Structures are given as structure tokens and as C-alpha cells.
């Protein structure tokens, strides 16, 4: 069988799966677009290997919208199937961004097919020749990683030109987003709060909610094309603790974060300690606590301090460390 050749190959998934959502895929699409831009790589030379059936169907939809090549895997494909497929491919870069990647031993066997293999947020560090980048501290031994920490984050908003930061005296516009799969129906809980409290704010919501809410004059909807424009137009963001949380921090917006999962809680806690956001838990005091945080956010000095602390985590003035590592891996081989 003739070996297929690409410039970059991505292995990632997206879907309506607890703990997965769409963040891994959007991060890889961002990397792909940044490599295309920097090295003028034709889109046809980039391949995404992903599951696409049933609960994973959103991956295919997103990739087709972005006009990338797809190789579909069956939902129950195991490591051996994945290995045999990757063995039939060659490229400069192979980038893994898989949810809960615990076993990387089979990946090491693929080194001769790829000039460099990159693992994002992998749970294991088993081969010194692979490039491990972990921005989330997900239950790893930090001493095993040389590239770890929030300053190694890769955000889709890196592709979006930053607007001049203006913090208004009053909060009038609030951006709401709880991931590609809102497992705990957080959106409905938050919207219910605003509906019961005379709806003082203008809200930005994902377009999929357009059929549920009828306060047209108070709600604007966004999709994947204008999500960051909507975020930058807002005065405050309320989001889950996935990739969108880092986009908000990158774009320096005051932030209230509600975790969907345990690993999100862990990262939110760390970022709260760095005073880059406020955390809000889903419990019996949810509405009271949300009300208190919105009252606290009305104070301009509180929001200013938060945004200044966010700039210490991610800043347009700093080199994007993870991207520099990936660029060098592509360029130097």
C-alpha cells in the first residue's frame, strides 16, 4: 500500500461526550490555520484523523465547515487500528490532542514516519524524543515536563486581532458560553437567573439557543465565525472552564467561570488563586452567588485588577511559547 504524505497530521476528537466537547478540535484547527499562515502550507496537505459517527458527528461538521481533509475512524476504533492507520502516513508533524491520552507507547513506534510528534496535555511522558506540551497541569508530575503551565496555552483567539481594551464604567453586555457540549445545562440555569431578575443586561449567546429565547431586543447570537468579535464587544464573560476560559483570558475580559467537570474545577481553582477570574459553583446557592458576583463586578477597580492579572497569564506582548515550539518542530526538520 502506497504511503500517503502530508505536511501536518492531527489526531483529535470532538462531540457530545462528557468531558470532551469541541475544545480539542478547535485548538487543533487554530494550530493548523496558524501553520498555514506562517509557512504557506496548502490546506490539502493537512489531515485530521477523527471519529465522526453518532455522538462524534460534530467533528465532521466543524472540519467540513473549515474545509479540512478528514479521515474518519469508527467510534470503537482501538489503539491497534489507530496505529496501523498512522503507520500508513508520513508527515513533518503529527499532533495528538486526545482527551485522556494515557498510553503513548504505541506512538513512539511511529517516530520514523514523522519528523516530530507533538502531544498536547498528555497524561504520560514516556519518550524524550516526543514533544510534550501541557498547559493544564492535568495530574502530571511537573518535573517530567519542560513545557508546562498556562503560558503554554494555545487558544483559537490567537487568530483574532485584539481590539483596544476599554473597560467601561458600567456592565451592559455579557457573553455566555459553556462549551461545545453543555453537559450540565448551565446555560439554562444562567438564563433563568436573568429572566427572573428583570433582564437588565444585553446578552451574547450561541446561535443554537435562538429557538429557546424570545427577548430579541436583549439577546444577540453568535456562531463560530463571529464568536470572538462578540466576546470582545462584551463587558463581562460567564463561561465554563474549558478552552473558552483561556480565550477570555487571552482577550482580557472580566470573567466568571462555572466548571462542567472535575478537571475544569482544578484549573479554575488555580486561576482563581492568580486572581484572573471569579469562580461560581453549581450548588443550591447558585443564584445568590451569581447575584453577589455580578454586584462585585460592577466595581470598575475589581475588573481592572482582574484584567491586569490575566495579562500575566496570556499576553499579546509575550511570545506564544507553545506555538514557538510547534513552529520550530515544523521548520527544523
Secondary structure, DSSP 4 states (H G I P E B T S, - for coil): -PPEEEEEEEEE--BS-TTTBTHHHHHHHHHHHHHHHHH---GGGEEEEEE-SGGGHHHHHHHHHTT-EEEEE-TT--HHHHHHHHHTEEEEEEEEE-TT----HHHHTTGGGEEEEEEES-S----TTSEEEBSS--S--GGG-SSBSGGG---GGGGSPPPPP---SS--EEEEE--SS-TT-HHHHHHHHHHHTTT-SEEEEEGGGTTT---TTTEEEE-TTTHHHHHHH-SEEEE-SSHHHHHHHHTT--EEE--SSHHHHHHHHHHHHTTS-EE---STTHHHHHHHHHHHHTSHHHHHHHHHHHHHHS-TTS--HHHHHHHHHHH--
